[in-house]
């Protein structure tokens, strides 16, 4: 398993689709850091 020093910033986060279709994105280093959404947007839409 990668440590904080060897893991790239993009591999620090993972996603999980739950049964109702929502997506949970979470920080693999901090189990209390997560966000859940039933909608998606592109990065361009957020800028």
Sine and cosine of phi, psi and omega as CSV:
sin_phi,cos_phi,sin_psi,cos_psi,sin_omega,cos_omega
0.00,0.00,0.65,-0.76,-0.01,-1.00
-0.96,0.29,0.56,-0.83,0.07,-1.00
-1.00,-0.09,0.12,-0.99,0.03,-1.00
-0.83,0.56,-0.58,0.82,-0.06,-1.00
-0.97,0.26,-0.48,0.88,-0.09,-1.00
-0.98,-0.21,-0.27,0.96,-0.06,-1.00
-0.99,0.12,0.68,-0.74,0.07,-1.00
-0.96,0.27,0.35,-0.94,-0.03,-1.00
-0.86,0.51,-0.62,0.79,-0.01,-1.00
-0.94,0.33,-0.43,0.90,0.02,-1.00
-1.00,0.06,-0.03,1.00,0.02,-1.00
-0.95,0.30,-0.39,0.92,-0.07,-1.00
-0.92,-0.40,0.54,-0.84,0.04,-1.00
-0.68,-0.73,0.20,-0.98,-0.01,-1.00
-0.75,-0.66,0.41,-0.91,-0.02,-1.00
-0.58,-0.81,0.81,-0.58,0.10,-1.00
-1.00,-0.03,0.82,-0.57,-0.03,-1.00
-1.00,-0.07,0.13,-0.99,-0.17,-0.99
-0.82,0.57,-0.56,0.83,-0.04,-1.00
-0.99,0.11,0.06,1.00,0.02,-1.00
1.00,-0.10,-0.21,0.98,0.06,-1.00
-0.91,0.41,0.43,-0.90,0.04,-1.00
-0.91,-0.41,0.73,-0.68,0.07,-1.00
-0.94,-0.35,0.83,-0.56,0.09,-1.00
-0.95,-0.30,0.76,-0.65,-0.09,-1.00
-0.68,-0.73,0.38,-0.92,0.04,-1.00
-1.00,0.03,0.88,-0.47,-0.07,-1.00
-0.94,0.34,-0.30,0.96,0.04,-1.00
-1.00,0.01,-0.37,0.93,-0.06,-1.00
-0.71,-0.70,0.99,-0.15,-0.09,-1.00
-0.90,0.43,-0.23,0.97,0.03,-1.00
-1.00,0.00,-0.07,1.00,-0.01,-1.00
-0.98,-0.22,0.98,-0.20,-0.01,-1.00
-0.47,-0.88,0.31,-0.95,0.06,-1.00
-0.64,-0.77,0.62,-0.78,-0.02,-1.00
-0.82,-0.58,0.67,-0.74,-0.02,-1.00
-0.55,-0.83,0.50,-0.87,0.10,-1.00
-0.97,-0.24,0.12,0.99,0.03,-1.00
-0.69,-0.73,0.38,-0.92,0.05,-1.00
-0.82,-0.57,0.45,-0.89,0.10,-1.00
-0.66,-0.76,0.37,-0.93,0.07,-1.00
-0.99,0.12,0.33,-0.94,0.06,-1.00
-0.86,0.50,-0.58,0.81,0.02,-1.00
-0.90,0.45,-0.59,0.81,0.02,-1.00
-0.93,0.38,-0.44,0.90,-0.03,-1.00
-1.00,0.10,-0.33,0.94,-0.06,-1.00
-0.97,0.24,0.00,0.00,0.00,0.00
